[in-house]
């Protein structure tokens, strides 16, 4: 019996190894495609209008109540100073007079503003090129301001008359103004609001958004809550200096 020999078919061996390699490459390609598909699905989430609207309403309403409560005494003093220009006395008591009734209007007005602003902004950012993002922010701010003005202006009329002591409750103020001056009495100064406050509302949010974009690009990371709050406060201060303390309530900075 001769020696035992092992015959190896080099052709079939090379074919098998080649087939295995091809399968590995195909599997790798499939995994890569799945990976990119999952990433693109995460980046291109569908536009959820109702979710954005709801989140905007909650955030806007909460922010409006907090800010109004904190700054209400200052606003009351400012209103009384303006009313006392003719030589009247400035009363420093009851600085929170009418706050509850005012919050009843500030809450829905602020919620409506942000609730309209956020989805409008996101829609416009998809329409405008990246270098015109400021235009999208300005436009969204103006649209949000117009929507909120339907509640904001009557609230402001009632608030100012209560701050000067003309009425003791918001419900009484609304009833008397509507009965004596008609429904248009609640919208006294609406044209002035559109010419003065509305542009600066839009500018405030534009400043906020543009600073956020620049800061995020410089830091190469997402902003945290304190940083967003600081930027928002800065934008609010800019608006405050330009509108609320302008001479004779006319638009323009000091």
C-alpha positions as CSV (number, residue, x, y, z in Angstrom):
1,X,0.0,0.0,0.0
2,X,1.5,3.3,-1.1
3,X,1.8,6.4,1.1
4,X,-1.3,8.4,1.9
5,X,-1.6,11.6,-0.1
6,X,-3.9,14.6,0.3
7,X,-5.0,16.1,-2.9
8,X,-6.0,19.7,-2.8
9,X,-8.0,21.3,-5.7
10,X,-6.5,24.8,-5.9
11,X,-9.1,26.0,-8.3
12,X,-12.1,25.0,-6.1
13,X,-10.3,26.4,-3.0
14,X,-9.7,29.7,-4.6
15,X,-13.4,29.9,-5.8
16,X,-14.6,29.1,-2.3
17,X,-12.4,31.8,-0.7
18,X,-13.5,34.3,-3.4
19,X,-17.1,33.5,-2.7
20,X,-16.7,34.0,1.0
21,X,-15.0,37.3,0.4
22,X,-17.7,38.5,-1.9
23,X,-20.4,37.6,0.7
24,X,-18.5,39.5,3.4
25,X,-18.2,42.6,1.1
26,X,-22.0,42.4,0.3
27,X,-22.9,42.1,4.0
28,X,-20.6,45.0,4.8
29,X,-22.3,47.1,2.1
30,X,-25.7,46.2,3.4
31,X,-24.8,47.1,7.0
32,X,-23.3,50.4,5.7
33,X,-26.5,51.2,3.8
34,X,-28.6,50.5,6.9
35,X,-26.4,52.6,9.0
36,X,-26.7,55.6,6.7
37,X,-30.4,55.0,6.3
38,X,-30.9,55.1,10.1
39,X,-28.8,58.3,10.4
40,X,-30.7,60.1,7.6
41,X,-34.0,59.0,9.2
42,X,-32.9,60.6,12.5
43,X,-31.7,63.8,10.8
44,X,-34.8,64.2,8.6
45,X,-37.6,63.8,11.0
46,X,-41.0,64.7,9.7
47,X,-42.4,68.1,10.6
48,X,-44.7,67.6,13.5
49,X,-46.8,70.8,13.6
50,X,-49.0,69.8,16.6
51,X,-46.1,68.8,18.8
52,X,-44.1,72.0,18.0
53,X,-47.3,74.0,18.6
54,X,-48.0,72.3,21.9
55,X,-44.4,72.7,23.1
56,X,-44.4,76.4,22.1
57,X,-47.6,77.1,23.9
58,X,-46.4,75.5,27.1
59,X,-43.0,77.3,26.9
60,X,-44.4,80.6,25.9
61,X,-47.1,80.6,28.5
62,X,-44.7,79.7,31.3
63,X,-42.1,82.3,30.3
64,X,-44.8,85.0,29.9
65,X,-46.2,84.4,33.4
66,X,-42.7,84.4,35.1
67,X,-41.4,87.5,33.3
68,X,-44.7,89.5,33.8
69,X,-44.7,88.6,37.6
70,X,-41.1,89.6,38.1
71,X,-41.3,92.9,36.1
72,X,-44.8,94.0,37.0
73,X,-43.9,96.4,39.8
74,X,-41.4,98.2,37.5
75,X,-44.0,98.5,34.8
76,X,-46.5,99.9,37.3
77,X,-44.0,102.6,38.4
78,X,-43.3,103.4,34.8
79,X,-47.0,103.8,34.0
80,X,-47.6,106.0,37.0
81,X,-44.7,108.2,36.1
82,X,-46.1,108.7,32.7
83,X,-49.5,109.5,34.1
84,X,-48.0,112.0,36.6
85,X,-46.2,114.1,34.0
86,X,-48.9,116.8,34.4
87,X,-48.0,117.3,38.0
88,X,-49.9,114.5,39.7
89,X,-48.5,112.5,42.6
90,X,-46.8,109.1,42.2
91,X,-48.3,106.5,44.5
92,X,-45.9,103.6,45.3
93,X,-48.6,101.4,47.0
94,X,-50.2,98.5,45.3
95,X,-47.5,97.9,42.8
96,X,-49.0,94.5,42.0
97,X,-52.5,96.0,41.5
98,X,-54.2,94.2,38.6
99,X,-51.6,91.5,38.3
100,X,-54.0,88.5,38.4
101,X,-56.2,90.0,35.7
102,X,-53.2,90.8,33.6
103,X,-51.8,87.3,33.9
104,X,-55.1,86.0,32.6
105,X,-54.3,87.8,29.3
106,X,-50.5,87.5,29.3
107,X,-50.6,83.7,29.6
108,X,-52.6,83.0,26.4
109,X,-50.9,85.9,24.6
110,X,-47.4,84.6,25.3
111,X,-48.5,81.0,24.6
112,X,-50.0,82.1,21.3
113,X,-46.9,84.1,20.3
114,X,-44.5,81.2,20.8
115,X,-47.0,78.6,19.6
116,X,-47.2,80.4,16.2
117,X,-43.6,81.6,16.1
118,X,-41.9,78.2,16.4
119,X,-43.7,76.2,13.7
120,X,-43.6,79.3,11.4
121,X,-39.9,79.7,11.9
122,X,-39.1,76.0,11.2
123,X,-41.2,76.2,8.0
124,X,-39.5,79.4,6.8
125,X,-36.0,78.1,7.6
126,X,-36.7,75.3,5.1
127,X,-37.8,77.8,2.4
128,X,-35.0,80.4,2.9
129,X,-31.3,79.7,2.2
130,X,-29.0,79.5,5.3
131,X,-27.6,82.9,4.7
132,X,-31.1,84.4,5.0
133,X,-32.0,82.8,8.3
134,X,-32.4,86.2,9.9
135,X,-35.2,87.0,7.4
136,X,-37.0,83.8,8.5
137,X,-36.7,84.8,12.1
138,X,-37.9,88.3,11.6
139,X,-40.9,87.1,9.5
140,X,-41.8,84.5,12.1
141,X,-41.5,87.0,14.9
142,X,-43.8,89.4,13.1
143,X,-46.4,86.8,12.4
144,X,-46.3,85.6,16.0
145,X,-46.6,89.1,17.2
146,X,-49.7,89.8,15.1
147,X,-51.4,86.7,16.4
148,X,-50.6,87.6,20.0
149,X,-51.7,91.2,19.6
150,X,-55.3,90.1,19.4
151,X,-55.0,89.2,23.1
152,X,-52.1,91.4,24.1
153,X,-53.5,94.8,23.2
154,X,-56.7,94.5,25.2
155,X,-54.7,93.1,28.1
156,X,-52.4,96.1,28.0
157,X,-55.3,98.6,27.9
158,X,-56.9,97.0,31.0
159,X,-53.6,96.7,32.8
160,X,-52.6,100.4,32.3
161,X,-56.0,101.7,33.5
162,X,-55.8,99.5,36.6
163,X,-52.3,100.6,37.3
164,X,-53.4,104.2,37.4
165,X,-56.3,103.4,39.8
166,X,-59.2,103.8,37.4
167,X,-60.5,100.3,38.1
168,X,-60.2,97.8,40.9
169,X,-60.7,94.6,38.9
170,X,-60.0,93.4,35.4
171,X,-63.6,92.2,34.9
172,X,-64.9,95.6,35.9
173,X,-62.5,97.4,33.6
174,X,-63.5,95.2,30.6
175,X,-67.2,95.8,31.3
176,X,-66.9,99.5,31.7
177,X,-64.6,100.1,28.7
178,X,-66.8,97.9,26.5
179,X,-70.0,99.6,27.6
180,X,-68.7,103.2,27.3
181,X,-66.3,103.0,24.4
182,X,-67.5,99.9,22.6
183,X,-65.4,96.9,21.6
184,X,-62.9,99.2,19.9
185,X,-62.1,100.8,23.2
186,X,-60.3,97.5,24.2
187,X,-58.1,97.9,21.1
188,X,-57.2,101.6,21.7
189,X,-53.6,102.1,20.5
190,X,-53.6,99.0,18.3
191,X,-52.1,100.9,15.4
192,X,-49.3,102.3,17.6
193,X,-48.6,98.8,18.8
194,X,-48.2,97.5,15.3
195,X,-45.8,100.4,14.5
196,X,-43.8,100.3,17.7
197,X,-43.9,97.0,19.6
198,X,-44.4,94.6,16.8
199,X,-41.1,95.4,14.9
200,X,-39.1,95.2,18.1
201,X,-40.7,91.9,19.1
202,X,-39.5,90.5,15.7
203,X,-36.0,92.1,16.2
204,X,-35.8,90.6,19.7
205,X,-36.3,87.1,18.5
206,X,-34.1,87.6,15.5
207,X,-31.2,88.8,17.8
208,X,-31.8,85.8,20.1
209,X,-31.8,83.3,17.2
210,X,-28.8,84.8,15.4
211,X,-26.6,84.9,18.6
212,X,-27.5,81.3,19.3
213,X,-26.5,80.3,15.8
214,X,-23.2,82.1,16.1
215,X,-22.4,80.9,19.6
216,X,-23.2,77.3,18.6
217,X,-20.9,77.5,15.6
218,X,-18.1,79.0,17.6
219,X,-18.5,76.5,20.5
220,X,-19.1,73.5,18.1
221,X,-21.7,72.1,20.4
222,X,-25.3,72.5,21.5
223,X,-26.0,75.3,24.0
224,X,-27.1,74.4,27.5
225,X,-30.1,75.9,29.3
226,X,-28.1,78.6,31.2
227,X,-26.5,79.8,28.0
228,X,-29.8,80.0,26.2
229,X,-31.2,81.9,29.2
230,X,-28.4,84.4,29.1
231,X,-28.8,85.0,25.4
232,X,-32.5,85.4,25.8
233,X,-32.0,87.9,28.6
234,X,-29.6,89.9,26.5
235,X,-32.1,90.0,23.6
236,X,-34.9,91.0,26.0
237,X,-32.7,93.9,27.4
238,X,-32.1,95.2,23.9
239,X,-35.8,95.3,23.2
240,X,-36.4,96.9,26.6
241,X,-33.9,99.7,26.0
242,X,-35.3,100.3,22.5
243,X,-39.0,100.4,23.2
244,X,-40.2,100.5,26.8
245,X,-37.9,103.3,27.9
246,X,-37.9,105.3,24.7
247,X,-38.8,109.0,24.8
248,X,-42.5,109.7,24.4
249,X,-43.1,106.0,23.7
250,X,-41.7,106.3,20.2
251,X,-39.6,103.6,18.6
252,X,-35.9,104.1,18.9
253,X,-33.0,103.5,21.2
254,X,-31.4,106.0,23.7
